[in-house]
Structure formats: C-alpha cells, structure tokens
Amino acid sequence: MSLNVRRILTSEAEAYQLLRMEGLIRHPDCFRIAPEDEAALPLADIVKKIEAGYVLGGFQDDVLVGIAGLSAFPGAKAGHKALLWGMYVREEARGHGLADQLMDKILQEAKRRGFQQVQLTVIASNPRAFKVYERWGFELYATELKSVKVGDAYFDEQLRVRWLT
Ligand SMILES: CC(C)(COP(=O)(O)OP(=O)(O)OC[C@H]1O[C@@H](n2cnc3c(N)ncnc32)[C@H](O)[C@@H]1OP(=O)(O)O)[C@@H](O)C(=O)NCCC(=O)NCCS
C-alpha cells in the first residue's frame, strides 16, 4: 500500500468536498459543522477555500482518503495564529499513519509560514482524534461546555494549542 500526502489542487475540489461530506455525515458527533451547512456551499466557495488556505489530501494507492486544512486567523492582531481544521481519514484507511503524515506536513507548513501557534477544536468525546493531537504536542487549554448540539445531544469541545515558538 502506498501513502502520499500533498496539497489538494483546485481541480480536485469536487473530490475533496465529497470526502469532507462523507466525514460530516458518517461522524456527526466528531465535527462542529453540520452536513446540511456544508452541502449548501457552492463549488466556487470550495475552490476559494482551497486557494486561500493550505488544504492537504492524503492518498492511499492514489485514492483520496484523508484531508486536513490550515488557515490563518484573519486580522492584523491575529495573524500569528493558525487554525487546523477538517481533519478526516476514511475509516478503512485509519491506523496506517496517514493522520501522522497529514499532521507532519501541516506543522512543517505552519512553521515555514512563521505562525507562532496552531489552534484546533476537538469534540471531547472523540479520544481517537485527541490522541493524535496529543501525540503531536497540542495542549488542552480550555473546554467549551455544550459547544455543539446535535438533535437533543450536547457535546463539549476541547480547545487545544500547539506552540511553535
Ligand atoms: C482522527 C483521525 C483523523 C485519526 O486518524 P487515525 O488513522 O485513526 O489515527 P491513528 O490510528 O494514527 O491514531 C489514533 C489513536 O487512537 C487510538 N484508537 C483507535 N481506536 C480507538 C477508539 N475506538 N477509542 C479510542 N482510541 C482509539 C489508536 O490506538 C491511536 O492511539 P495511539 O496514539 O496511542 O497509538 C480519524 O480517526 C478520523 O478521521 N476520525 C473521524 C473524524 C474525526 O474525528 N476528525 C477529527 C475532528 S477534530
């Protein structure tokens, strides 16, 4: 099996969005974004997102099975901070190191761009995800209680930071 991680091309926006939607639909308790909100986005907005941020694809035998994105916080006073978002590896491809490869490249790029910290949020009842984040040095600095509501269920969110300086 060959694994490869590289930037998603704008011509791959549709494949990227299909995989993202798959993650949001299969794992409503792992993401703060609702599938119906994401589905409403036109393809042109996805292309803009890919152009504006740093969006990675993880390929297993040339099939896109993993994604992760990095974006700067907007504004002159927040430009030293980046957000890691939308990390997803298709269930069948998990446990083979793709999450690590995505994370390694994201952090290398964050350093290259001079960010001083990378923030992320993760649902507190998602240990599989936060184990990966802990392994890569993302410290827990706060928990937002009842941050996400899915039907009648509430989920707390961990706020984590990886210092780069
Ligand atoms: C989060 C995600 C990208 C990680 O990818 P992965 O291939 O599963 O990651 P890894 O196998 O490298 O590491 C997962 C860790 O969780 C552990 N794990 C596996 N299954 C688990 C389970 N059911 N419960 C708790 N931990 C579990 C693994 O042993 C490993 O721990 P380790 O670091 O001690 O070895 C992937 O699981 C995923 O896409 N999940 C659904 C979407 C999601 O949660 N995205 C993150 C949103 S913030």
Ligand as a Chemical Component Dictionary entry (heavy atoms), coordinates in Angstrom:
data_LIG
# 
_chem_comp.id                   LIG 
_chem_comp.type                 NON-POLYMER 
_chem_comp.pdbx_formal_charge   0 
_chem_comp.three_letter_code    LIG 
# 
loop_
_chem_comp_atom.comp_id 
_chem_comp_atom.atom_id 
_chem_comp_atom.alt_atom_id 
_chem_comp_atom.type_symbol 
_chem_comp_atom.charge 
_chem_comp_atom.model_Cartn_x 
_chem_comp_atom.model_Cartn_y 
_chem_comp_atom.model_Cartn_z 
_chem_comp_atom.pdbx_ordinal 
LIG C1  C1  C 0 -8.998  11.496 13.852 1  
LIG C2  C2  C 0 -8.456  10.654 12.716 2  
LIG C3  C3  C 0 -8.069  11.569 11.550 3  
LIG C4  C4  C 0 -7.184  9.944  13.211 4  
LIG O1  O1  O 0 -6.720  9.058  12.217 5  
LIG P1  P1  P 0 -6.306  7.551  12.641 6  
LIG O2  O2  O 0 -5.760  6.892  11.439 7  
LIG O3  O3  O 0 -7.488  6.961  13.318 8  
LIG O4  O4  O 0 -5.153  7.865  13.692 9  
LIG P2  P2  P 0 -4.116  6.863  14.359 10 
LIG O5  O5  O 0 -4.511  5.449  14.117 11 
LIG O6  O6  O 0 -2.770  7.335  13.935 12 
LIG O7  O7  O 0 -4.236  7.209  15.910 13 
LIG C5  C5  C 0 -5.431  7.047  16.609 14 
LIG C6  C6  C 0 -5.195  6.771  18.086 15 
LIG O8  O8  O 0 -6.454  6.410  18.670 16 
LIG C7  C7  C 0 -6.386  5.084  19.161 17 
LIG N1  N1  N 0 -7.706  4.487  18.925 18 
LIG C8  C8  C 0 -8.101  3.699  17.898 19 
LIG N2  N2  N 0 -9.401  3.394  18.065 20 
LIG C9  C9  C 0 -9.832  3.996  19.177 21 
LIG C10 C10 C 0 -11.070 4.045  19.867 22 
LIG N3  N3  N 0 -12.147 3.421  19.405 23 
LIG N4  N4  N 0 -11.135 4.776  21.021 24 
LIG C11 C11 C 0 -10.055 5.419  21.496 25 
LIG N5  N5  N 0 -8.853  5.431  20.874 26 
LIG C12 C12 C 0 -8.740  4.712  19.740 27 
LIG C13 C13 C 0 -5.251  4.430  18.399 28 
LIG O9  O9  O 0 -4.717  3.330  19.112 29 
LIG C14 C14 C 0 -4.273  5.606  18.335 30 
LIG O10 O10 O 0 -3.690  5.810  19.619 31 
LIG P3  P3  P 0 -2.119  5.896  19.908 32 
LIG O11 O11 O 0 -1.700  7.285  19.532 33 
LIG O12 O12 O 0 -1.999  5.685  21.372 34 
LIG O13 O13 O 0 -1.489  4.847  19.064 35 
LIG C15 C15 C 0 -9.501  9.593  12.239 36 
LIG O14 O14 O 0 -9.729  8.663  13.265 37 
LIG C16 C16 C 0 -10.818 10.208 11.805 38 
LIG O15 O15 O 0 -10.933 10.716 10.707 39 
LIG N6  N6  N 0 -11.830 10.186 12.681 40 
LIG C17 C17 C 0 -13.176 10.683 12.357 41 
LIG C18 C18 C 0 -13.191 12.185 12.113 42 
LIG C19 C19 C 0 -12.555 12.951 13.230 43 
LIG O16 O16 O 0 -12.734 12.653 14.405 44 
LIG N7  N7  N 0 -11.807 14.013 12.857 45 
LIG C20 C20 C 0 -11.192 14.897 13.783 46 
LIG C21 C21 C 0 -12.103 16.041 14.068 47 
LIG S1  S1  S 0 -11.378 17.166 15.239 48 
# 
loop_
_chem_comp_bond.comp_id 
_chem_comp_bond.atom_id_1 
_chem_comp_bond.atom_id_2 
_chem_comp_bond.value_order 
_chem_comp_bond.pdbx_ordinal 
LIG C1  C2  SING 1  
LIG C2  C3  SING 2  
LIG C2  C4  SING 3  
LIG C2  C15 SING 4  
LIG C4  O1  SING 5  
LIG O1  P1  SING 6  
LIG P1  O2  DOUB 7  
LIG P1  O3  SING 8  
LIG P1  O4  SING 9  
LIG O4  P2  SING 10 
LIG P2  O5  DOUB 11 
LIG P2  O6  SING 12 
LIG P2  O7  SING 13 
LIG O7  C5  SING 14 
LIG C5  C6  SING 15 
LIG C6  O8  SING 16 
LIG C6  C14 SING 17 
LIG O8  C7  SING 18 
LIG C7  N1  SING 19 
LIG C7  C13 SING 20 
LIG N1  C8  SING 21 
LIG N1  C12 SING 22 
LIG C8  N2  DOUB 23 
LIG N2  C9  SING 24 
LIG C9  C10 SING 25 
LIG C9  C12 DOUB 26 
LIG C10 N3  SING 27 
LIG C10 N4  DOUB 28 
LIG N4  C11 SING 29 
LIG C11 N5  DOUB 30 
LIG N5  C12 SING 31 
LIG C13 O9  SING 32 
LIG C13 C14 SING 33 
LIG C14 O10 SING 34 
LIG O10 P3  SING 35 
LIG P3  O11 DOUB 36 
LIG P3  O12 SING 37 
LIG P3  O13 SING 38 
LIG C15 O14 SING 39 
LIG C15 C16 SING 40 
LIG C16 O15 DOUB 41 
LIG C16 N6  SING 42 
LIG N6  C17 SING 43 
LIG C17 C18 SING 44 
LIG C18 C19 SING 45 
LIG C19 O16 DOUB 46 
LIG C19 N7  SING 47 
LIG N7  C20 SING 48 
LIG C20 C21 SING 49 
LIG C21 S1  SING 50 
# 
